[in-house]
Amino acid sequence: MRDTLQTYSNLKYLEITKCDLRNLNNFPDFMMLEELRLSHNNLQGSMENLMKLKQLKYIDVSHNIIS
């Protein structure tokens, strides 16, 4: 996923919902990303790697298994 999405480095909005996403390991560095919607997946564990997204203003991780 990382290699494919990295070509969109200026992305401001990204929605990956209902895709059975299980973790955010190797999530691309979208430095311009402002809104991220990841609801209705199977995300588990840490969201720490999203801390590098300094422009992020909104994130939706509802309906996941986050500890």
SETI-479700 format. One record per residue: x, z, y of N, C-alpha, C in turn. Coordinates in steps of 0.02 Angstrom, whole numbers, plus 32768, in hexadecimal, padded with zeros to 4 digits. Layout:
XZYXZYXZY
...
This chain:
802A80007FC5800080008000802C8000803F
80608027803F808A802E807A80A57FEC8093
80C27FC3806780E07F84807C80AC7F558099
80727F52807C803D7F25809380247F3B80D8
80157F7C80DF7FF97F94811E802C7F998156
806B7FA18147809E7FAA817A80A27F6F81AA
808B7F358195808C7EFB81C1805B7F0281FC
802E7F3381F77FFD7F40822C80117F7D8254
804E7F7F826C806A7FBA828C80477FCD82CD
80237FA082ED80017FAE832C7FB77FC18322
7FA57FCE82E57F607FE082D47F4A801E82F9
7F0D801E83147EF3805983377EBB807B8310
7E9A805682E47E62807182BD7E6B805C8275
7E63808B82477E68807B82007E3580A281D9
7E0F808081B07DDD80A081857DEB808D813D
7DF780C081157E0180B880CC7DD280EA80AB
7D9280D880A57D61810580897D4880EA8046
7D358119801B7D1981097FD97D4680DA7FB1
7D8780E97FB27DB880BF7F8F7DDD80E57F58
7DC781207F487DE7814A7F157E3081587F26
7E3F815D7F667E82816E7F7D7E9181B67F69
7ECA81C27F497EDA82047F2E7F0E822B7F55
7F3982097F797F6A822C7FA27F8181FE7FDA
7FA7821B80077FC081F58040800C81ED803D
802781F28001806E81E67FF8807F819F800F
80B58198803280CB8157804B809A8136807C
8072815F809E8045814380D0806F81248108
805E80E8811D808680C58150808980EB8192
80BD80DF81B880C680FE81FA80A380D5822F
806280DF8235803B80BB8268803F80E382A9
807380D782D0807F80FF830B804C80F58343
802480C183407FF180B483727FAB80CA835A
7FA680E1831D7F6580F382FF7F44812C8325
7F068121833A7EE08153835E7EA781718335
7E8C814A83077E54816182DF7E5E814E8296
7E568180826A7E61817682227E27819481FC
7E06816B81D57DCC818181AD7DDD81798163
7DDE81B181407DF181B380F97DBC81D780D0
7D7F81D880E57D4B81FE80C37D3881E08080
7D1A820A80567CFF81F580157D3581D77FE7
7D6D81F77FE37DA281E47FB47DAF821F7F86
7DE782207F667DFB82587F3C7E3D82747F53
7E4582797F957E8482927FB17E8E82DB7F9E
7ECC82EA7F8A7EDE832E7F787F22833E7F96
7F2E837E7FA17F7083937FB87F78838F8003
7FB6838880187FC9838E805E7FBB834E8086
7FAB835980C57FA2832380F57FDD83248126
801283478114804B83528141806A8311815B
806C82DE8132808D829F81488066827C817F
80298292818E8003827581C6801982928209
804082C88207805782E88244808382BA826F
80A08288825080CB825A827580A3822882A0
806182268296803681F782BB8023821782FD
804D8212832E80478236836E800C821F8399
7FF481E2838F7FBC81C983B67F7881D88396
7F7981F5835A7F3B820183357F0F8234835A
7ED2821F83697EA38249838E7E6982608362
7E5A823A832D7E22824A83027E34823A82BA
7E248268828D7E2D825C82467DF182778221
7DD7825081F27D9F826581C87DB782668180
7DBB82A181647DCE82A8811D7D9682CD80F7
7D5982C6810F7D2182E780EF7D1582CA80A9
7CF782F3807F7CE782DF803A7D2482CD8012
7D5782F780167D9482F17FEF7DA483367FD0
7DD783397FA87DEB83787F877E2E838D7FA6
7E2B83A67FE37E6883B780067E7384028002
7EB084157FEF7EBF845D7FEA7EE784758026
